[in-house]
Amino acid sequence: MSRPITVVGTGTGAPVPAAVTAGADLVVGGRRHLDAVELPEGAGRIVLGPLAPALDGIERYVAEERRVVVLASGDPGFFGIVRALAERFGADRLEVVPGVSSVATAFARLGLTWEDAVVVSAHGRDPRTAVQVCRAHPKVAVLTGPGAGPAELGAALARTAPGRVLVVASALGDPARERVERVTPAEAAARDWGTAVSVVLCLDEARASGPVRTLAGPVRRPAGWALDEGDFAHRDSMITKFEVRALALARLGPRPGDLVWDVGSGSGSVAVECARLGAAVSAVEKSGDGVGRIRANAAAHGVDVHVVHGSAPRALDGLDDPDAVFVGGGGRELPGIVGACARRARRTVVVAMAALDRVPAARAALTDAGFAVDGVLLQSSRLAPLPGDVTRLAATNPVFLLWGARTPVPEEVPEEIPEEVPGEVPGEDSAEVPAEVPEEGVAQ
């Protein structure tokens, strides 16, 4: 039997045709799926709970060349059980019948296209990644889970992106219970949403409607970075020069799902570049006119930067812990600022300094926080015209760049695929093997 396992996506509430399970020796699915279909006489069944016993049960049938049908909500190839089955049995042994995903259904309910949306799963994962993606991108779908639902997303976004619109889609496909509600992050945080949430959409409506696309996915990465200083509004050349910015960005490694702090942000050039590369960014700046420039530069480049008006390290207290930090200012307070950032940074801290005297203290602050520290003195000369159609080299001011890096921690991947119906108790029938069902990363 070349394809002994048939995986059927039931979409969002679509009835399963009787022919789907005809001839099956084993039917696997959530209790509500199994109760909604007629099982062939003599067929075994597995009510999904922990995943490993279900795969073991399926393997016994496959080894005997007996037909298995797996029922899964939504589209089983979209954050669903297809991955686990393919890894265990091989993709060539699966026949997959896709269904309509909860993400596609939710956008359809709003009449919105979603080829430019970012989809992130927070089920069984640290919700901070979903929060940072929602901050950085204008159109996001979040597959929720226990401890990472609309209330938790709303609470995090209310502090840093209160203007977002959250669309909470619950019980999609159920005519009696389906609800699609638009709320602010603060309103979402104040409610108990129960267990029927299918998906949460996060929209920055000022940026959500972009040009016609020919490539699906989030807005493509910029063609270039380390932009020229002339691409930013700044005061008296008080801006991180592009040569320094290029190496700083390389060491920061900003990416979707990251949170980056730009401390002593000045013009916000580093903050804006990190946001253009897909990270969420908080920029801390003590001067009022600097705050205005950061916001203007972010708007000019079409990115969202959370700007904090205040002096570090005190202004850092209310911020979420960052993945990476760039420190571009600080004066005499620099060692204390670097130390405060290093204690909270998850991955790396990069410090730019013009004063030689401050290098040892900054390095000590990074080392004391447990970072492996390296650095470089950057000295560059730029081509500059001279009268007579000739060119000279004009030296820029030397800058010390230090960076500290933590030992990377492997990303946690959930061992179990998300449960289909939270709290559902497996049957007492000893012939049933409890297993955990994937629901596109969503509990409905």
Secondary structure as GFF3:
##gff-version 3
##sequence-region A 1 444
A	DSSP	beta_strand	5	9	.	.	.	ID=ss1
A	DSSP	three_ten_helix	18	20	.	.	.	ID=ss2
A	DSSP	beta_strand	26	29	.	.	.	ID=ss3
A	DSSP	alpha_helix	31	36	.	.	.	ID=ss4
A	DSSP	beta_strand	44	47	.	.	.	ID=ss5
A	DSSP	alpha_helix	51	63	.	.	.	ID=ss6
A	DSSP	beta_strand	68	72	.	.	.	ID=ss7
A	DSSP	alpha_helix	82	89	.	.	.	ID=ss8
A	DSSP	three_ten_helix	91	93	.	.	.	ID=ss9
A	DSSP	beta_strand	94	97	.	.	.	ID=ss10
A	DSSP	alpha_helix	102	110	.	.	.	ID=ss11
A	DSSP	beta_strand	118	121	.	.	.	ID=ss12
A	DSSP	alpha_helix	128	136	.	.	.	ID=ss13
A	DSSP	beta_strand	139	143	.	.	.	ID=ss14
A	DSSP	alpha_helix	150	160	.	.	.	ID=ss15
A	DSSP	beta_strand	165	170	.	.	.	ID=ss16
A	DSSP	beta_strand	179	183	.	.	.	ID=ss17
A	DSSP	alpha_helix	185	189	.	.	.	ID=ss18
A	DSSP	beta_strand	197	203	.	.	.	ID=ss19
A	DSSP	three_ten_helix	229	231	.	.	.	ID=ss20
A	DSSP	alpha_helix	242	252	.	.	.	ID=ss21
A	DSSP	beta_strand	259	263	.	.	.	ID=ss22
A	DSSP	alpha_helix	269	276	.	.	.	ID=ss23
A	DSSP	beta_strand	280	285	.	.	.	ID=ss24
A	DSSP	alpha_helix	288	300	.	.	.	ID=ss25
A	DSSP	beta_strand	306	309	.	.	.	ID=ss26
A	DSSP	three_ten_helix	314	316	.	.	.	ID=ss27
A	DSSP	beta_strand	324	327	.	.	.	ID=ss28
A	DSSP	three_ten_helix	331	333	.	.	.	ID=ss29
A	DSSP	alpha_helix	334	344	.	.	.	ID=ss30
A	DSSP	beta_strand	348	353	.	.	.	ID=ss31
A	DSSP	three_ten_helix	356	358	.	.	.	ID=ss32
A	DSSP	alpha_helix	359	368	.	.	.	ID=ss33
A	DSSP	beta_strand	372	378	.	.	.	ID=ss34
A	DSSP	beta_strand	381	386	.	.	.	ID=ss35
A	DSSP	beta_strand	390	395	.	.	.	ID=ss36
A	DSSP	beta_strand	399	405	.	.	.	ID=ss37
###
